[in-house]
């Protein structure tokens, strides 16, 4: 499966028990990667937002794509 490398995407890790603010936020590097501390318990949400400038002939200035992944660990 081909890998899509998108540098500059904003990735936010949020603890769903305290979801007012993300625990960590990072921009992806030139390989489309970012590193986070590994949560050991709880319910979590990863949000990814990336933006691409559209061509000058387009009716819009940019295109934004959003994605999210929720995951959890059993209590310890």
PyMOL CGO cylinders between C-alpha atoms (Angstrom):
from pymol import cmd
from pymol.cgo import CYLINDER

trace = [
    CYLINDER, 0.00, 0.00, 0.00, 1.53, 3.38, -0.92, 0.3, 1, 1, 1, 1, 1, 1,
    CYLINDER, 1.53, 3.38, -0.92, 2.27, 5.77, 1.89, 0.3, 1, 1, 1, 1, 1, 1,
    CYLINDER, 2.27, 5.77, 1.89, 1.11, 9.37, 1.63, 0.3, 1, 1, 1, 1, 1, 1,
    CYLINDER, 1.11, 9.37, 1.63, 3.73, 11.73, 2.99, 0.3, 1, 1, 1, 1, 1, 1,
    CYLINDER, 3.73, 11.73, 2.99, 2.33, 15.08, 4.01, 0.3, 1, 1, 1, 1, 1, 1,
    CYLINDER, 2.33, 15.08, 4.01, 4.68, 17.41, 5.79, 0.3, 1, 1, 1, 1, 1, 1,
    CYLINDER, 4.68, 17.41, 5.79, 3.24, 20.20, 7.90, 0.3, 1, 1, 1, 1, 1, 1,
    CYLINDER, 3.24, 20.20, 7.90, 0.04, 18.39, 8.94, 0.3, 1, 1, 1, 1, 1, 1,
    CYLINDER, 0.04, 18.39, 8.94, -1.10, 19.29, 12.45, 0.3, 1, 1, 1, 1, 1, 1,
    CYLINDER, -1.10, 19.29, 12.45, -1.65, 16.25, 14.70, 0.3, 1, 1, 1, 1, 1, 1,
    CYLINDER, -1.65, 16.25, 14.70, -3.27, 16.63, 18.10, 0.3, 1, 1, 1, 1, 1, 1,
    CYLINDER, -3.27, 16.63, 18.10, -3.45, 13.98, 20.84, 0.3, 1, 1, 1, 1, 1, 1,
    CYLINDER, -3.45, 13.98, 20.84, -6.34, 14.49, 23.28, 0.3, 1, 1, 1, 1, 1, 1,
    CYLINDER, -6.34, 14.49, 23.28, -7.25, 12.59, 26.43, 0.3, 1, 1, 1, 1, 1, 1,
    CYLINDER, -7.25, 12.59, 26.43, -11.02, 12.14, 26.09, 0.3, 1, 1, 1, 1, 1, 1,
    CYLINDER, -11.02, 12.14, 26.09, -11.51, 12.30, 29.87, 0.3, 1, 1, 1, 1, 1, 1,
    CYLINDER, -11.51, 12.30, 29.87, -10.13, 15.87, 29.84, 0.3, 1, 1, 1, 1, 1, 1,
    CYLINDER, -10.13, 15.87, 29.84, -10.81, 17.02, 26.28, 0.3, 1, 1, 1, 1, 1, 1,
    CYLINDER, -10.81, 17.02, 26.28, -10.72, 20.82, 26.67, 0.3, 1, 1, 1, 1, 1, 1,
    CYLINDER, -10.72, 20.82, 26.67, -7.15, 20.96, 25.35, 0.3, 1, 1, 1, 1, 1, 1,
    CYLINDER, -7.15, 20.96, 25.35, -4.89, 18.50, 23.54, 0.3, 1, 1, 1, 1, 1, 1,
    CYLINDER, -4.89, 18.50, 23.54, -2.16, 16.83, 25.59, 0.3, 1, 1, 1, 1, 1, 1,
    CYLINDER, -2.16, 16.83, 25.59, 0.32, 17.14, 22.69, 0.3, 1, 1, 1, 1, 1, 1,
    CYLINDER, 0.32, 17.14, 22.69, 0.36, 18.86, 19.30, 0.3, 1, 1, 1, 1, 1, 1,
    CYLINDER, 0.36, 18.86, 19.30, 2.96, 18.35, 16.57, 0.3, 1, 1, 1, 1, 1, 1,
    CYLINDER, 2.96, 18.35, 16.57, 3.49, 19.14, 12.90, 0.3, 1, 1, 1, 1, 1, 1,
    CYLINDER, 3.49, 19.14, 12.90, 4.51, 16.25, 10.69, 0.3, 1, 1, 1, 1, 1, 1,
    CYLINDER, 4.51, 16.25, 10.69, 8.09, 16.28, 9.41, 0.3, 1, 1, 1, 1, 1, 1,
    CYLINDER, 8.09, 16.28, 9.41, 9.18, 16.05, 5.77, 0.3, 1, 1, 1, 1, 1, 1,
    CYLINDER, 9.18, 16.05, 5.77, 8.41, 12.31, 5.85, 0.3, 1, 1, 1, 1, 1, 1,
    CYLINDER, 8.41, 12.31, 5.85, 4.87, 12.91, 7.09, 0.3, 1, 1, 1, 1, 1, 1,
    CYLINDER, 4.87, 12.91, 7.09, 5.69, 11.62, 10.58, 0.3, 1, 1, 1, 1, 1, 1,
    CYLINDER, 5.69, 11.62, 10.58, 5.28, 12.92, 14.13, 0.3, 1, 1, 1, 1, 1, 1,
    CYLINDER, 5.28, 12.92, 14.13, 6.09, 11.31, 17.47, 0.3, 1, 1, 1, 1, 1, 1,
    CYLINDER, 6.09, 11.31, 17.47, 4.02, 11.32, 20.64, 0.3, 1, 1, 1, 1, 1, 1,
    CYLINDER, 4.02, 11.32, 20.64, 4.54, 9.94, 24.13, 0.3, 1, 1, 1, 1, 1, 1,
    CYLINDER, 4.54, 9.94, 24.13, 2.72, 6.59, 24.31, 0.3, 1, 1, 1, 1, 1, 1,
    CYLINDER, 2.72, 6.59, 24.31, -0.35, 6.73, 26.55, 0.3, 1, 1, 1, 1, 1, 1,
    CYLINDER, -0.35, 6.73, 26.55, -0.57, 3.74, 28.89, 0.3, 1, 1, 1, 1, 1, 1,
    CYLINDER, -0.57, 3.74, 28.89, -4.24, 3.92, 29.82, 0.3, 1, 1, 1, 1, 1, 1,
    CYLINDER, -4.24, 3.92, 29.82, -7.42, 5.84, 29.11, 0.3, 1, 1, 1, 1, 1, 1,
    CYLINDER, -7.42, 5.84, 29.11, -9.38, 6.85, 26.03, 0.3, 1, 1, 1, 1, 1, 1,
    CYLINDER, -9.38, 6.85, 26.03, -7.65, 8.98, 23.41, 0.3, 1, 1, 1, 1, 1, 1,
    CYLINDER, -7.65, 8.98, 23.41, -8.28, 10.87, 20.20, 0.3, 1, 1, 1, 1, 1, 1,
    CYLINDER, -8.28, 10.87, 20.20, -5.81, 11.71, 17.43, 0.3, 1, 1, 1, 1, 1, 1,
    CYLINDER, -5.81, 11.71, 17.43, -6.91, 14.50, 15.08, 0.3, 1, 1, 1, 1, 1, 1,
    CYLINDER, -6.91, 14.50, 15.08, -5.04, 15.31, 11.89, 0.3, 1, 1, 1, 1, 1, 1,
    CYLINDER, -5.04, 15.31, 11.89, -5.56, 18.49, 9.87, 0.3, 1, 1, 1, 1, 1, 1,
    CYLINDER, -5.56, 18.49, 9.87, -3.68, 19.25, 6.70, 0.3, 1, 1, 1, 1, 1, 1,
    CYLINDER, -3.68, 19.25, 6.70, -4.08, 22.00, 4.16, 0.3, 1, 1, 1, 1, 1, 1,
    CYLINDER, -4.08, 22.00, 4.16, -3.03, 22.25, 0.52, 0.3, 1, 1, 1, 1, 1, 1,
    CYLINDER, -3.03, 22.25, 0.52, -2.97, 25.41, -1.56, 0.3, 1, 1, 1, 1, 1, 1,
    CYLINDER, -2.97, 25.41, -1.56, -5.19, 25.09, -4.63, 0.3, 1, 1, 1, 1, 1, 1,
    CYLINDER, -5.19, 25.09, -4.63, -4.13, 26.27, -8.10, 0.3, 1, 1, 1, 1, 1, 1,
    CYLINDER, -4.13, 26.27, -8.10, -4.72, 29.98, -8.90, 0.3, 1, 1, 1, 1, 1, 1,
    CYLINDER, -4.72, 29.98, -8.90, -7.45, 29.00, -11.40, 0.3, 1, 1, 1, 1, 1, 1,
    CYLINDER, -7.45, 29.00, -11.40, -9.49, 27.37, -8.62, 0.3, 1, 1, 1, 1, 1, 1,
    CYLINDER, -9.49, 27.37, -8.62, -12.54, 28.94, -6.96, 0.3, 1, 1, 1, 1, 1, 1,
    CYLINDER, -12.54, 28.94, -6.96, -10.94, 28.36, -3.56, 0.3, 1, 1, 1, 1, 1, 1,
    CYLINDER, -10.94, 28.36, -3.56, -7.66, 29.39, -1.94, 0.3, 1, 1, 1, 1, 1, 1,
    CYLINDER, -7.66, 29.39, -1.94, -6.92, 26.10, -0.19, 0.3, 1, 1, 1, 1, 1, 1,
    CYLINDER, -6.92, 26.10, -0.19, -8.28, 22.65, 0.56, 0.3, 1, 1, 1, 1, 1, 1,
    CYLINDER, -8.28, 22.65, 0.56, -8.37, 21.30, 4.11, 0.3, 1, 1, 1, 1, 1, 1,
    CYLINDER, -8.37, 21.30, 4.11, -8.60, 17.62, 5.02, 0.3, 1, 1, 1, 1, 1, 1,
    CYLINDER, -8.60, 17.62, 5.02, -9.49, 16.31, 8.48, 0.3, 1, 1, 1, 1, 1, 1,
    CYLINDER, -9.49, 16.31, 8.48, -9.13, 12.83, 9.91, 0.3, 1, 1, 1, 1, 1, 1,
    CYLINDER, -9.13, 12.83, 9.91, -9.45, 11.35, 13.39, 0.3, 1, 1, 1, 1, 1, 1,
    CYLINDER, -9.45, 11.35, 13.39, -8.77, 8.12, 15.22, 0.3, 1, 1, 1, 1, 1, 1,
    CYLINDER, -8.77, 8.12, 15.22, -10.06, 7.22, 18.67, 0.3, 1, 1, 1, 1, 1, 1,
    CYLINDER, -10.06, 7.22, 18.67, -8.51, 4.43, 20.71, 0.3, 1, 1, 1, 1, 1, 1,
    CYLINDER, -8.51, 4.43, 20.71, -8.28, 3.25, 24.28, 0.3, 1, 1, 1, 1, 1, 1,
    CYLINDER, -8.28, 3.25, 24.28, -6.53, 0.99, 26.72, 0.3, 1, 1, 1, 1, 1, 1,
    CYLINDER, -6.53, 0.99, 26.72, -8.16, -1.10, 29.44, 0.3, 1, 1, 1, 1, 1, 1,
    CYLINDER, -8.16, -1.10, 29.44, -7.71, 0.16, 32.98, 0.3, 1, 1, 1, 1, 1, 1,
    CYLINDER, -7.71, 0.16, 32.98, -4.59, -1.06, 34.73, 0.3, 1, 1, 1, 1, 1, 1,
]
cmd.load_cgo(trace, "trace")
